Amino acid sequence: MKKIIYAAPAVAIILVAVAMLLPSGDEPRVETNRYVDDNLMLKQKLAERGISMSSPIKLQNHDDIKQYCSFFADEEKQKTIEYCTSTELKDSDGKFLGNIHMVGSMNEPKTIMVLIQTDPFMSEIDSVKTVFDETIRDLVCDCWQQVMPDNFESTEKWIEGLRQFHLSDTKPHSKSKQLALESKTIQLELTTNEDGYMWQLFIYE
């Protein structure tokens, strides 16, 4: 059984569920190049850095999207999701880390969500940094050091900044400022839960 993490960022709800999602046999298959290309490229690049990524589960049926890809509390924003892919991440020891979701139009993803669960000691923080850094390099740009958004020298510094802020506060949920990089917007969120900490990276068109 695949482990799929679902997130509703607008209301800061994190649900960890166990599900096997398969496209309905009655629905026509639609191959959308951006989804295929982005998932394939990211899978290959993460493998080079010791992180395995499954092949994507693809959802385009309205009922499946409503059930498994309800990421937005805003109904109008949720209606814009016509297509959804989900992949599973594991570390070099085969331990489950989290998921990458891509949602948007039939032709291209408009929002990418990377979710990684860490234990209370954040033992998996290096995996968080690796996955978030590679995702930004591949799906946004390999230009962080040239741009240094909000004066962060690297994605690692950005992640560490949110970690220190979150651990010094008493609130269960923290988020970074939205940063502009190339033509996209990126944001980090960190939530304390019963298993430790849920790290979330959001990339918006």
C-alpha positions as CSV (number, residue, x, y, z in Angstrom):
1,M,0.0,0.0,0.0
2,K,1.3,3.4,-0.9
3,K,1.5,6.1,1.8
4,I,0.1,9.4,0.6
5,I,0.3,12.6,2.5
6,Y,-2.5,15.1,1.8
7,A,-2.4,18.7,2.7
8,A,-4.9,21.6,2.8
9,P,-2.5,24.6,3.1
10,A,-5.1,27.2,3.2
11,V,-6.4,25.8,6.6
12,A,-3.1,24.3,7.7
13,I,-4.6,20.8,8.0
14,I,-2.2,17.9,7.5
15,L,-3.7,14.4,7.0
16,V,-1.5,11.3,6.7
17,A,-3.5,8.5,5.0
18,V,-2.8,5.1,3.5
19,A,-4.3,4.6,0.1
20,M,-3.9,2.9,-3.2
21,L,-4.9,5.2,-6.0
22,L,-5.5,4.0,-9.5
23,P,-7.0,5.9,-12.4
24,S,-10.4,4.7,-13.4
25,G,-10.4,2.2,-16.3
26,D,-13.4,4.1,-17.8
27,E,-11.5,7.4,-18.0
28,P,-9.4,8.3,-21.1
29,R,-5.7,8.5,-20.4
30,V,-4.2,11.9,-21.0
31,E,-0.4,12.3,-21.1
32,T,0.5,15.8,-20.2
33,N,4.1,16.6,-21.1
34,R,4.9,19.0,-18.3
35,Y,3.7,16.6,-15.6
36,V,5.5,13.7,-17.2
37,D,8.7,15.7,-17.8
38,D,8.8,17.4,-14.4
39,N,8.2,14.1,-12.5
40,L,10.8,12.2,-14.6
41,M,13.5,14.9,-14.3
42,L,13.0,15.2,-10.6
43,K,13.0,11.5,-10.1
44,Q,16.3,11.2,-11.9
45,K,18.0,14.1,-10.1
46,L,16.8,13.0,-6.6
47,A,18.1,9.5,-7.3
48,E,21.6,11.0,-7.9
49,R,21.3,12.5,-4.4
50,G,20.2,9.3,-2.7
51,I,16.5,9.9,-2.6
52,S,14.1,7.5,-4.4
53,M,10.9,8.8,-5.9
54,S,8.1,6.6,-7.2
55,S,6.4,6.9,-10.5
56,P,3.5,9.3,-10.3
57,I,-0.1,8.3,-9.6
58,K,-2.1,10.3,-12.1
59,L,-5.7,11.6,-11.3
60,Q,-7.9,13.4,-13.8
61,N,-11.4,12.1,-12.9
62,H,-13.4,14.8,-11.1
63,D,-14.5,12.6,-8.2
64,D,-10.9,11.3,-7.6
65,I,-9.5,14.8,-7.6
66,K,-12.2,15.9,-5.2
67,Q,-11.5,13.0,-2.9
68,Y,-7.7,12.8,-3.0
69,C,-6.5,16.2,-4.3
70,S,-8.5,18.7,-2.2
71,F,-5.7,21.0,-1.3
72,F,-7.5,24.3,-1.2
73,A,-10.1,25.6,1.2
74,D,-11.1,28.2,-1.4
75,E,-13.7,26.5,-3.6
76,E,-12.9,28.7,-6.6
77,K,-9.2,27.8,-6.3
78,Q,-10.0,24.1,-5.9
79,K,-12.1,24.2,-9.1
80,T,-9.0,25.1,-11.1
81,I,-7.5,21.6,-10.4
82,E,-8.1,19.5,-13.5
83,Y,-5.2,17.2,-13.1
84,C,-3.2,15.8,-10.2
85,T,-0.1,13.7,-9.7
86,S,1.3,12.2,-6.5
87,T,4.7,10.5,-5.9
88,E,6.2,8.9,-2.9
89,L,9.7,9.7,-1.5
90,K,12.1,7.3,0.4
91,D,15.6,7.8,1.7
92,S,18.6,5.7,0.8
93,D,17.6,3.2,3.5
94,G,14.1,2.8,2.0
95,K,12.4,4.8,4.8
96,F,9.3,6.6,3.8
97,L,9.8,10.4,3.8
98,G,6.8,12.0,2.2
99,N,5.2,13.0,-1.1
100,I,5.3,15.4,-4.0
101,H,2.0,16.6,-5.4
102,M,1.6,18.5,-8.6
103,V,-1.8,20.0,-9.5
104,G,-3.1,22.3,-12.1
105,S,-4.6,22.4,-15.6
106,M,-4.5,19.4,-18.0
107,N,-1.5,20.9,-19.7
108,E,0.8,22.0,-16.8
109,P,1.1,22.0,-13.0
110,K,0.3,25.4,-11.4
111,T,1.1,24.4,-7.8
112,I,3.7,21.9,-6.5
113,M,3.6,20.7,-2.9
114,V,6.5,18.8,-1.3
115,L,5.7,17.3,2.1
116,I,8.2,15.5,4.4
117,Q,7.5,14.2,7.9
118,T,10.4,14.3,10.3
119,D,10.6,12.8,13.8
120,P,10.6,15.0,17.0
121,F,14.4,15.3,16.8
122,M,14.3,16.2,13.1
123,S,16.7,13.3,12.3
124,E,15.6,13.6,8.6
125,I,16.5,17.3,8.3
126,D,19.3,16.5,5.7
127,S,16.7,14.7,3.5
128,V,14.4,17.7,3.8
129,K,17.2,20.0,2.7
130,T,18.2,17.7,-0.2
131,V,14.6,17.3,-1.5
132,F,13.7,20.9,-1.2
133,D,16.9,22.1,-2.8
134,E,16.7,19.7,-5.7
135,T,13.0,20.5,-6.3
136,I,13.7,24.2,-6.5
137,R,16.7,23.7,-8.8
138,D,14.8,21.5,-11.2
139,L,11.3,23.0,-11.2
140,V,12.1,26.7,-10.5
141,C,15.7,27.5,-11.5
142,D,19.3,26.7,-10.6
143,C,19.9,30.4,-9.7
144,W,19.5,30.7,-6.0
145,Q,23.1,31.8,-5.3
146,Q,22.8,34.5,-8.0
147,V,19.5,35.9,-6.8
148,M,19.7,35.2,-3.0
149,P,16.0,35.8,-2.4
150,D,15.4,37.7,0.9
151,N,19.2,37.6,1.4
152,F,19.3,33.9,2.1
153,E,22.6,32.6,0.7
154,S,21.2,29.1,0.0
155,T,18.1,27.0,0.4
156,E,19.7,25.4,3.4
157,K,20.0,28.8,5.1
158,W,16.3,29.4,4.3
159,I,15.3,26.1,5.8
160,E,17.4,26.6,8.9
161,G,15.9,30.0,9.3
162,L,12.4,28.6,9.5
163,R,13.5,25.8,11.8
164,Q,15.0,28.1,14.3
165,F,12.0,30.4,14.2
166,H,9.6,27.6,14.7
167,L,11.5,26.0,17.6
168,S,11.7,29.3,19.3
169,D,8.0,29.9,19.2
170,T,5.1,28.2,20.9
171,K,2.7,28.1,17.9
172,P,2.2,24.8,16.2
173,H,2.4,26.2,12.7
174,S,5.0,28.6,11.1
175,K,5.5,29.8,7.6
176,S,8.2,31.8,5.8
177,K,7.6,34.9,3.7
178,Q,6.7,34.2,0.1
179,L,9.8,34.5,-2.1
180,A,9.9,35.4,-5.8
181,L,12.3,33.3,-7.8
182,E,12.2,33.5,-11.6
183,S,8.5,33.7,-12.5
184,K,7.4,31.6,-9.5
185,T,6.6,32.1,-5.9
186,I,8.0,29.7,-3.2
187,Q,7.1,29.3,0.5
188,L,8.1,27.1,3.4
189,E,5.7,25.9,6.1
190,L,6.5,23.9,9.2
191,T,3.9,22.2,11.5
192,T,4.3,20.4,14.8
193,N,2.3,17.2,14.9
194,E,2.1,14.0,16.9
195,D,4.8,12.4,14.9
196,G,7.2,15.3,15.1
197,Y,7.3,17.9,12.4
198,M,5.7,18.3,8.9
199,W,7.8,20.2,6.5
200,Q,6.1,21.7,3.5
201,L,7.5,23.4,0.4
202,F,5.0,25.2,-2.0
203,I,5.8,26.4,-5.5
204,Y,3.2,28.5,-7.2
205,E,3.0,29.7,-10.8
